[in-house]
């Protein structure tokens, strides 16, 4: 069961996506956006994402940097049966633990391959390797478990399996207060609103104000999104943004329609 924190608590996370195929463009990552969506719903702030190659040094360095900085770290990829699936070895090294064929994982996989009347080869046994003492993350899709060491959650790279594993992980996480948001449509481009919007952000430091330009083929406009953890803070900033838009309209400023709007 997830642990709900007090309204002021901020719970943070990072993601480490592992794989040469991500960096080469052969595989288009779907796990980052899914994790971001699910953590946002849970009130956990995804603060950083790193993508690293299938190199032990790179994985160890990135993991050690992230796991001490954030409440949780989630990894994807590199726990399969092939020679370049080295995540288990790298996680073990980062924590100074031996990487073993976990007995319970070996049993799960052996039984699964027996049911399928397939040989439990040495390559397939690699999927049972994890740091000694790690806890399992259940895999209802293809049986081979992910694993947990302290605040690090190690999951598969295949999106369907990653999502199933994450579903099993989320209920046990400590959650923070959820981020509230409000979107305001603004008929002016960023070139017109940049200065006054910066002043509004400075006046409301507990909020995060983002501007997202749009172009309909004729003119620029902007969607302004105000985010905060307290509704009163959102409301106060939104009121100032709406006043800014009204002031610009009263000055009869048309959207400038230029490329840098």
C-alpha positions in Angstrom: 0.0 0.0 0.0 1.3 3.4 -0.9 2.2 5.8 1.9 0.6 9.2 1.5 2.7 12.0 2.7 1.7 15.3 4.3 0.5 18.0 1.9 3.8 19.8 1.9 5.9 16.7 1.2 7.8 16.5 -2.1 8.7 13.0 -3.2 11.2 12.9 -6.1 12.3 10.4 -8.7 14.8 9.9 -11.6 14.8 7.5 -14.5 17.8 5.8 -16.0 17.1 4.3 -19.4 19.7 1.8 -20.5 20.5 0.7 -24.0 22.6 1.3 -27.1 19.4 1.0 -29.2 17.9 4.1 -27.5 21.0 6.2 -28.3 21.2 5.0 -31.9 17.6 5.7 -32.6 16.8 2.0 -33.5 14.3 1.9 -30.6 12.0 4.8 -29.8 11.6 5.0 -26.0 8.0 4.8 -24.7 8.8 4.2 -21.0 9.9 7.7 -20.1 6.6 9.3 -20.9 4.6 6.5 -19.3 6.6 6.7 -16.1 6.2 10.5 -16.1 2.4 10.2 -16.4 2.1 7.6 -13.7 4.4 9.4 -11.2 2.5 12.7 -11.8 -0.8 11.0 -10.9 0.9 9.5 -7.8 2.2 12.9 -6.6 5.9 12.0 -7.3 8.0 14.5 -9.1 10.2 13.1 -11.9 13.1 15.4 -11.8 15.7 13.9 -14.1 16.0 11.3 -16.9 19.3 9.9 -18.2 19.9 7.6 -21.1 23.1 5.6 -21.1 24.7 3.0 -23.3 25.2 -0.7 -22.5 28.5 0.1 -20.7 29.0 -0.8 -17.1 31.0 2.3 -16.2 28.3 4.5 -17.6 25.5 2.7 -15.8 27.3 2.6 -12.4 28.3 6.3 -12.6 24.8 7.5 -13.5 23.1 5.3 -11.0 25.3 6.4 -8.1 24.7 10.0 -9.0 21.0 9.6 -9.1 20.2 7.3 -6.2 21.7 9.6 -3.6 19.9 12.6 -5.0 16.3 11.4 -5.4 13.7 9.5 -3.4 13.4 6.8 -6.1 15.3 5.8 -9.2 13.7 3.7 -11.9 15.7 1.9 -14.5 14.6 0.3 -17.8 16.4 -2.1 -20.1 19.3 -4.5 -19.9 17.9 -7.4 -17.8 17.4 -9.8 -20.7 19.2 -13.0 -21.8 21.8 -11.6 -24.2 25.5 -10.8 -23.6 24.9 -7.0 -23.7 22.2 -7.1 -21.0 24.5 -6.0 -18.2 22.2 -4.0 -15.9 22.2 -6.7 -13.2 26.0 -6.7 -13.1 26.1 -2.9 -13.1 23.5 -2.4 -10.3 25.4 -5.0 -8.2 28.6 -3.2 -8.7 27.1 0.2 -7.8 25.9 -1.2 -4.5 29.0 -3.4 -3.8 26.9 -6.6 -3.9 27.6 -9.9 -5.6 25.5 -10.6 -8.7 23.9 -14.1 -8.3 21.4 -16.4 -9.9 18.6 -15.7 -7.5 17.2 -19.0 -6.4 13.5 -17.9 -6.4 13.9 -16.3 -9.8 15.6 -19.5 -11.1 12.6 -21.5 -9.9 10.1 -19.2 -11.5 11.8 -19.3 -14.8 12.5 -23.0 -14.7 8.8 -23.8 -14.1 7.7 -21.4 -16.8 10.0 -22.9 -19.4 9.0 -26.4 -18.4 5.3 -25.5 -18.9 6.2 -24.2 -22.3 8.3 -27.3 -23.0 11.4 -25.2 -23.8 14.9 -25.7 -22.6 16.0 -23.5 -19.7 19.3 -22.5 -21.4 22.2 -20.7 -19.9 21.2 -17.6 -21.7 17.7 -17.7 -20.3 19.1 -18.3 -16.8 20.8 -14.9 -17.1 17.4 -13.4 -16.6 17.5 -14.7 -13.0 20.6 -12.8 -12.1 20.4 -9.9 -9.7 22.2 -8.4 -6.7 22.2 -10.7 -3.7 19.4 -9.9 -1.3 17.4 -7.9 -3.9 13.6 -8.0 -3.8 11.6 -9.1 -6.8 9.3 -7.0 -9.0 6.7 -9.4 -10.3 6.4 -9.7 -14.1 2.9 -11.0 -15.1 3.8 -10.7 -18.8 6.9 -12.9 -19.3 7.7 -14.1 -15.8 11.3 -12.9 -15.5 11.3 -10.6 -12.5 12.7 -7.1 -12.1 14.3 -6.3 -8.8 14.6 -3.7 -6.1 17.7 -2.7 -4.2 17.2 0.1 -1.6 15.5 3.0 -3.5 16.4 1.6 -7.0 13.7 -0.2 -9.1 15.1 -2.2 -12.0 12.7 -3.0 -14.7 12.6 -4.4 -18.3 12.9 -2.2 -21.3 10.0 -3.8 -23.3 7.2 -1.3 -22.8 4.5 -3.8 -22.1 6.6 -5.5 -19.4 7.9 -2.2 -18.0 4.3 -1.0 -17.6 3.2 -4.2 -15.9 6.1 -4.1 -13.5 5.5 -0.4 -12.7 1.8 -1.3 -11.9 3.1 -3.7 -9.3 5.6 -1.2 -7.8 3.5 1.9 -7.5 1.3 0.8 -4.6 4.3 0.5 -2.3 5.8 3.9 -3.0 5.7 6.9 -0.7 3.7 9.6 -2.5 3.8 13.4 -2.1 1.2 16.1 -2.5 -0.1 16.2 -6.1 0.7 19.0 -8.4 -2.3 21.2 -9.4 -2.5 23.0 -12.7 -4.6 25.4 -14.7 -4.2 26.3 -18.4 -5.0 29.7 -19.8 -5.4 30.4 -23.5 -3.5 33.6 -24.5 -4.0 35.1 -28.0 -0.5 36.7 -28.0 2.9 35.2 -28.9 5.7 34.7 -26.5 7.4 37.8 -27.8 4.6 39.9 -26.3 4.1 38.1 -23.0 7.7 37.2 -22.1 8.5 40.2 -19.9 5.2 40.5 -18.0 5.0 36.7 -17.6 8.5 36.7 -16.1 7.4 39.3 -13.6 4.4 37.2 -12.7 6.6 34.1 -12.1 8.8 36.2 -9.8 5.8 37.4 -7.9 4.6 33.8 -7.4 7.7 31.8 -6.5 5.7 28.8 -5.2 4.3 28.2 -8.7 5.8 26.9 -12.0 4.5 28.9 -15.0 5.1 27.4 -18.4 4.3 28.9 -21.8 3.7 26.8 -24.9 3.6 28.6 -28.2 1.2 27.6 -31.0 0.9 28.6 -34.6 -2.2 28.1 -36.7 -0.7 29.0 -40.0 -1.5 32.6 -39.7 -0.6 33.8 -36.2 1.1 32.8 -33.0 -0.7 32.3 -29.7 0.4 30.8 -26.4 -1.0 28.3 -23.8 0.1 29.3 -20.4 0.0 26.6 -17.7 0.3 27.5 -14.0 1.3 24.6 -11.6 1.5 24.5 -7.8 0.7 22.2 -4.9 -1.7 24.6 -3.3 -4.9 25.7 -5.0 -4.7 29.2 -3.5 -1.2 29.7 -5.1 -2.6 28.5 -8.5 -5.6 30.8 -8.3 -3.5 33.9 -7.4 -1.1 33.4 -10.3 -3.9 32.6 -12.7 -5.6 35.8 -11.8 -2.4 37.8 -12.6 -2.0 35.9 -15.9 -5.6 36.7 -16.9 -5.0 40.3 -16.0 -1.9 40.4 -18.1 -3.9 39.1 -21.1 -6.6 41.7 -20.5 -4.1 44.5 -20.3 -2.5 43.4 -23.6 -5.9 43.3 -25.2 -6.8 46.7 -24.0 -3.6 48.1 -25.5 -4.9 46.6 -28.8 -1.8 44.5 -29.2 -2.3 42.0 -32.0 -0.3 38.8 -32.0 2.9 39.7 -33.8 2.9 36.7 -36.1 6.7 36.7 -36.4 8.9 33.6 -36.3 10.3 34.4 -32.9 6.9 35.1 -31.3 
